[in-house]
Amino acid sequence: MGGVKRESRFMKINKILIANRGEIAIRIMKTARLMKISTVAVKTAVEPNAMYLSFADEIFDNTEEVSEIPIFLDIDKLISIARNTGANAVHPGYGFLAENAYFAQKCLDNKIIYIGPSPDAIYKMGNKTIARKLALKNGIPMAMGSDGNISNEEEAVEIAEKIGYPVIIKAASGGGGRGMRIVRKSDEMEKMFIIASKEAEKAFNDPSVFIEKYIENPKHIEFQILGDTKGNIIHLGERECSIQRKHQKLLEESPSCALDNGLRKTMGKIAVQIAKAVNYYSAGTVEFLLDSEKNFYFMEMNTRIQVEHPVTEIVTGIDLIEQQIRIANGEELKIKQEDVKLKGWAIECRINAEDVQAGFAPDPGKIENLSMPSDNYVRVDTGIQSGSSIVSSYDSMIAKLIVSGKDRKEAIKNCKMALDKVWIKGTKTTLPFFRLLVRNQKFHDGTFTTAFIDELDKYYFNSEYEEMLAAWLATKLFVEENLQEKSINIDFENSGDMSPWLLNKRINQF
């Protein structure tokens, strides 16, 4: 991994506090070690034996600390830990405080290097109404919508009737699908406005919402951005993130089969233009919706490393964490736009501890046994091992299974083989869903949109008979393809009158 030559010169950053946990903490620590930079991890009472701790050069023990604020959201405590351990830089990872402008500013005020963009860029792009105004000012394609935040449902109805239903209410400070509601007719507005606003307040401490025209069944396309403090900004191609539930991503791939070179060049140029509007530096992601007529609309910019960044690393050969650290060090980008070449194809499956049949509800618990494939076309990013627990206070991710191939067809084939080699026992997971997905014709031909899972739910999961049929099909395909390779071992003689879903679950847990 990584296509950029590493320099051995003195680095201004000498120790990084990882203000995060799980797989992203490990991911950062691995690159920091290659760059000969030491790292500090925070040990918590919730996960005192977490896997990520073993990858750090130093551990700050916070298990005795009792606070209403979780440590990874406690700005003052994290600043104190950095100062006490001599860490002169902080990497926020994703989630938690990764897009908190105040945290970035507090780091700078305390002469701690923040490995990310400027507080100004985080604030402007983190507030969706400000980002929208900036995009409109710079001639960026946008869906029709409100000029700013809306104060009540009456105003919302007035705007919706001007731009036409359906519309979508979005949290101004939001992300991750929270504070978002689709409204298809005026008599739904009051209820949806209240729900979206309350959800936004709970999730982001800001009830502000705005309205946009809802683009029916689009593709979700995002562009990876890299910028330095000298004003150089490039893009590293796109990722497709259309396989999602509740506006949250499940599978990502790079590149996207929906884009040709011309559209890729146009969208990439617009993505860079947006980043330049806020003098952006570090890694970031510009997200678009692409409709059936190949019209695209700016949606938002994420001012952090993304969960799905590995697929970009695989097809470009560029270590994004390394670039973040170098940029934070004040180094100029060594990569020019013409140097970026997309080679091959990569797919990432987010294997989560979730009950698919319960609408992808989290299923916390102890991972009793876990085995991942080690083929040369597979990369696994995880912070979980046998004996680890998926705790309800954190996200439900078990691992990111990243698979590559010379083209999309081979990547899907390799993904199918890799998924069939994953064994997880202890919780329900998204594995059965992915095993169905990679055998789905719509997924194979690339015609799926963000509505894919809703359509799949209607077909597979709405009736007992259809549940049985889908489970039987998944089990049959899985068993036929894998028992011959002896990658699983099922005792059919003692299985009794086992339903297809139970059998599929049992396969999932070996």
Secondary structure, DSSP 8 states (H G I E B T S, - for coil): ---S----S--S--EEEE---HHHHHHHHHHHHHTT-EEEEEE-SSSTT-GGGGG-SEEEE-TT---SS-GGG-HHHHHHHHHHHT--EEE--SSTTTT-HHHHHHHHHTT-EESSS-HHHHHHHHSHHHHHHHHHHTT-----B-SS-B-SHHHHHHHHHHH-S-EEEEETT--TTTT-EEE-SGGGHHHHHHHHHHHHHHHHS---EEEEE--SS-EEEEEEEEE-TTS-EEEEEEEEEEEEETTEEEEEEES-TT--HHHHHHHHHHHHHHHHHTT--EEEEEEEEE-TTS-EEEEEEE-S--TTHHHHHHHH---HHHHHHHHHTT------GGG----SEEEEEEEESEEGGGTSEE--EE--EEE----TTEEEEES--TT-EE-TTS--EEEEEEEEESSHHHHHHHHHHHHHT-EEESS--SHHHHHHHTT-HHHHHT---TTHHHHHIIIIISSHHHHHHHHHHHHHHHHHHHTTTT-----STT--S--HHHHHHHHHH-
